[in-house]
Amino acid sequence: MKTRIPLASGMSALATALTLSTQAYAQAVPEAQANSPWFTDAQAVQSQRLQRQTGDTAKNVILFVGDGMGVSTLTAARILAGQRDGKPGEEGYLSFERFPYTSLVKTYNVDAQTPDSAGTMTAMISGIKTDVGVIGVDEDIVRGDCSSVAGNEVVTALELAELKGLSTGIISTARITHATPAATYAKSADRNWEDVSDMPEAAIDAGCEDIASQLINFEANLEARFPGADVDGMEVVFGGGRRHFLPNDAAANSVDAASEVEGDRSDERNLVVEWQAQYPEGRYVIDQAEFDALDNSASPVLGLFNESHMQYEADRGNDIAGEPSLSQMTGKAIELLQQNDKGFFLTVESGRIDHAHHAGNAYNALNDTIELSNAVQAAYAATDPSETLIMVTADHGHVFTIAGYPKRGNPILGKVVAVGDTEPSLAGDGFPYTTLGYSNGPGFRNLGAETDADAGYDLDVAAGRQDLSVVDTQTPGFHQETLIPLGSETHAGEDVALHASGPGAYRVNGVIEQNLIFHVIDQALELTTQSFPASVSN
């Protein structure tokens, strides 16, 4: 006869239930099964889950966004990380996959089934969904119409944290004016208006401000929207995109400029000089040496480490003057932000996962995902888990697949070798095929040791099957085959994962709309319940 366990609330009842269940194993479960490491490991995990305890409010919140880091990317990256450690790989975890709370997130935009990063990050950071291609504004915007911005601006978690007196920061391996980081601070009718040279004359004449200028004027713009507010601006900004801050004049080039004329701005403004005038005590850094020289007294800090996007993690060694890694930038940002006893809000984007996928290059997408995992681990180690809510998610996925029937431990970047076989499996056309692939994109490239995924764009689209018999598919420069020929691989529309740890993390569960992420942040930091100097002025 089965023992009935009465329903009860609270962890103690659940723990009691688990204890009774464990005691019953000796009678109900064969000894070999009960002693299996699969069985005992699962018991241990479940026991840990029952002991989770987190508070409601946090001192600090860190939001990590792996741009384009869909579920298949997580799976493949976890396997690759394990195989690099000499293990089969499938049994491993990325650092944040051990967080106690997980949810699936619906990523669609208001006007699109498959989203872009502008609409998705605006949802995460403001609490409302919006359209494709617009930043920091609601769905009533008309993309590309400057006049439709006024009255449709939204307030973001970063802005609310600033108004509350918390320290704030943004980090991205993409251009800091790119869609994901820009959504934390900018209001724009078009994500592509990164500097004034990207804007149509009508928008300029109507008084719309480019995204780079909005970053430099963040403090003044926020105070203008909240009359009576007195904020001190972001303490930390790390990323790429120097060209959008500099005039189109070789005299303004940085010492490590890759182009003959580094800057793009057509209005002759040097935004770096303007920022330094606003913050005479601030530090502007452009390379690894200057980054390494930063101490905890440096604040604010503006780090623009590349003319365009920062390097892929695998390609950092080829940078002209050297760039810090994502984990290094995360660790340094936390050191600087922790100087504020009130707490901080930090957004960290691994932007180049997305770019590698667009190029059809799984190696760099997975490698940058592993580096994001390292950055999350660094953040967790540098903060008090009872004070800091850490959330890790993606803005959207990609049309990236793990397929075939490879045996356990088969190299994730390799060709499919089935259970019991030693040679690659062959498709109906007689050719071997890889475990990883894309349903659309530029297709096959065999660039060997090339660590820059973007180098593949120099070649013609090569969709369809290739004979991979003598091709080493595990090199950094191998780009997977594709079915549908496109100049760039596309986003996907499936749900993405959200992992959370720390105070308020229990709110992350089930299948949720993407804009709910803002509300988890809000409740943890109590952002919208604070007293404001005045209503938003539009």
Protein Blocks (a to p, Z undefined) as FASTA:
>chain_A
ZZdddddedjklmmmmmmmmmmmmmmmpcfklmmpmklmmmmmmmmmmmmgccdfbdfbd
cddddehiafklmmmmmmmmmmmnopahlmmccfklmpfbdcdddfbdfkbfbdcfklmm
mmmmnopacdehiahiafkbcehiaklmgopaccdfklmmmmnopacddddfbdfkbmkl
mmmmpccfbfklmbfklpcfklmmnopacfklmmmmmmmmmmmmmghiacebjfbdcdeh
klmmpccdfklpcfklfbfblbfbfnlpafklmmmmmmmmbccdfbfklmmmpcfkbccd
dddfbfbdcddfklmmmpmnopadfklmmmmmmmmmmmpmnbpcdddddfklmmmmmnop
aklmmmmmmmmmmmmmmmmmmpcfklmccddddfbdcddddedjddehiafklccddehi
abdcddfkopacdfbdcfbdjbjadehjafbfklmmmpccdedjddfklacfkbfklccd
dfbdcfbdcddfbdcddddedehklmggcjddfklmmmmmmmmnommlpccfbdcdZZ
